Amino acid sequence: MFTSPEWSPWGKVQECDTLCPGIYLVSTASHGGTMVAPEMISVLSPAARKCGMRQNGWLCFEEDSEESIVLRELLDKKLWEIPERVRDKAAFEEDINSTLREYHPDYWRARQAGLERVANRAAASAFNRGPEH
């Protein structure tokens, strides 16, 4: 269904791993990042979309700090799992979060606010249903 990218903002793609359909981790001779196919951009939150750069319809996230945005979004939406080869999954996830807090504080605040809204809606819904009999 999706065709992996051949070119990236960082040059010709030499390696390409699928994170989930339409979302790829790419490497070039000198750099890399994550590329999101046009059909998959809507999977990302508006806050995440603001952080990427567009190239030929793709939304691209540079590997040094922006890539963490895509990984966080995919983990939150359960569209990607931390690979088995990663021994300390909690530390890996904290590295993602730490990168986001440091380099993308606006995204982090938007994400946290969204999580709080979801939790508040769930609590209000449970309250409105009343005690179970």
Buried (B, 14 or more C-beta within 10 A) or exposed (E): EBEEBEBBBBBEBEEBEEBBEBBBBBBBEEBBBBBBBEEBBEBBBEBBBEBBEEBEEBBBBBBEBBBBBBBBBBBBEEBBEBEEEEEEEEEBBEEBBEBBBEBBEEBBEBBEEBEEEEEEEEEEEEEEEEEEE
